[in-house]
Amino acid sequence: MGRTKPAQHRNFLRMCEQRGWFTTFAEENAPATKWMDILEEYLVEQVDQAEYYHWMRQFVGIFQMSHWLNEYVEVFLGIERRPDPFSLYQITRPKTDADLGGGGPDGPPITRALGIGACFVVRELRRNGILTNPLANPHCFVPERRVRDLFAEMGCVGVHFESGVGVSIQMHDFLVHYLGPERATFNNAFDLPFLTIANNLSLRQDFFGAVYV
């Protein structure tokens, strides 16, 4: 989600928790009326301008993730069993996965709903030791704009102008070229050190040895 700050995401999630919406989000096969009640509750309380409207626009994606959660869990955890390099689109479009003969779990494509968040999911599964397959590593760099700009400044060609999940592979390959496959994961922190640098002007100055205005 562009043009947002971490504090805004945190406040939105806090609102969902306080209102008990997470219970519906996590409930398997929750009745559609519960989901509509959430939308109605949100909309009737807006007066001057719709607070968190940018986040509530993700409601279709949230519903999709909840309704087919078991199927998406299956395909993401299935990364552990993959013997060959794969595209993240094979994971987010399970019905068309050629490695599964086009017969993956019966869930609609999650590509648009997750976006680069698919890299976030894979990264967190790796960081927490749920996935151990090193073939997942190229997909663990969340290509946020701030991180892409940092990599471009380091000399990673092309990432400044692209934004899809495939950019994660470019960033991973760039690091492997200079650091090797072991060090390129940063002890399974992947892009997080770079995100920290990107969000801190002083760290950027130390990292590049230059002054930023």
N, C-alpha and C positions, 0 to 999 in steps of 0.2 A: 504494500500500500504506500504509494508515493506521498511526499509532503506531509509526513507524520513524524511524531517524536515518540520515543519509548514511553515517556510519562503518559501520553495520551492513550496508548495501548493499555497500559497498566490501569488507568482510571476506567476505561471501558470494561475491562475484565472484572474490576472490582464492582462496578455497577451490576454486571451479570450475576456475580456471586451474591451480592446483597439482595437482589430481587429473586434469587432462587432459580434463575433461568438455567444454570448449569445442570440442574436436576433433570430438566426436560431434554437438554442437549445430550446428556449421557444415557437417557433412558432408552432401552432397546424397544423399537416399535411403538414409540410414544404416539398417542392419538393425534391426528392432524389438528384437532380443536385446541390442544395445548400449545401448539406452535402458533396458531392464529391468535390465541389469547395473549401471547408474548408481544406479537406485533401490535395488537390493539392497545395493550397496556402502554407500550412505548409511544404510540402515535397520539393517543388522547391527552398525554401529559405535556406535549410540546405546545408552547404558546408563542413566544417571540420568534425563535428560530429552532430548528430541529437539532438538538445536541446529539452528537455521536451518529448523525445520519450517515456519514461516510462509512462507519463501521456496520451499521444496521443494513446497509446495502449488500453486505456479505451474507445476508440471512439465507439466501438460496443455497450458497455453498456450505453454510453451517448445517442446514437441514440435510443436504446430500451426504456430508461426512457422517452425520449421526445415523441416518437411515441405513446406509450401506457400510457401517463401520467395520463389521466383521470381515467383509470382503476386502476392504482396503488394508486392514491389519494383515490379512493373509498374503496380499501381494507384496507389501513392504517387508514383511518377515521372510518372504520367499527369496529375497535378495541373498540370504545366507546360503541358499542351496545352488545359486547360479555358478556354473563352472567357467563361464566365458564373459568377457566384457559386454556390457549391455547399455542401452539407452534408457534414461529415466522416463522417457515417453512410453516405454514398454511397461513400466510400473503404473503410470498414471492413466494408461489406456488398456486395462487388463483384458478386455474382450478381444483385442486385436493383437495380443502378444504372439509374435511368430514363434518364439521359443516354446510356447505352450500350445502350438498348433492353432492359434487363434481361439483357443478355448479356455481362457483364463476365468477367474471368478466373475460372477454375474453382477458386476457393478458398473454404472455409467462412468464415462471418462471423468477423471478428477483433475485433468490437466489445467483447465481454466480456473477451477475453484481454488486450487492450491497455488498455481503459479510457481514462483521461485520458492514458495514455502515447501515444495516437495524436497528441495535440497536441505531445508531446515529439518524436516522429518528424518531424513536419512542421517544427517549429521548427529542429531540427538540420539538416534538408535545406536550409532557407532560410539558416541561419547559415553553412553551408559552401558556399553558392553553387550547390548542386546544383539547387535550385528557384529560379527568378527571377521567377515569376509572382506579381505583387502580390496576386492573389486568394487566395493561400495565407495572407496575413498575419493575417486574423481567426482563424485556427486555430492560431496559434503561441504562445499564452499558456497554459501548463500550469496548470490551475486547482487547484493544491494548496490545502489548507485554509489554510495560513499566508498564501499570496498572496491568496486570496479574502478573508480577514479584513482584510488590509491595504487592498484595494480598497474593501471595505465601509466602512472607516474614512475613506477619502477621499471617500466619498459615492456610490459605485457601487451603486445600489439592486438588491437581490435576490440578489447573488452570495454572500452569507453563508449562504443557505439552500439553494443548489443546488450540484451537484458534477459534473455531466456535461460532456462536451466542448463543449456549447453555451455554457457559461459563458465560454469563450475569446472568443467573438464579442462577448459583453457587455462584457468587459474591454477588448477592442480598440476597440469603438465608443465606450466611455467616454473613452478616451485620445484618439481621433480628434476627439471633440467639443471637447476643451480644447486639444489640441496640433496637430491637423491630421494627415493621413495620413502625411506624411514623418517627422515627429518622433515619432509614436506607436510606431514600430518600435524606437526607441532603437538606431539603427544595426544593426538586425537582431539585437539582443540580446533584444528582446521582454520576456518576464517576468523575465529573469535579474536585472536591477537590483532589482526588487521582492522577489525571493526573497532576495537579499543583505540588503536592509533588514529583511525579516521575520525573518531568522535572527540579527540583531545588535541587541541592546537599545539600545546607544549610537547606532547609526544611526537607529533608530526615533525616539529622542528628538530627534535633530537634524532628522529629516525632518518630524516633526509639531510640533516645538517644545514638547513636553510631557514630563512625567516619568512613566515606567511603573514599576510595582512588580512 
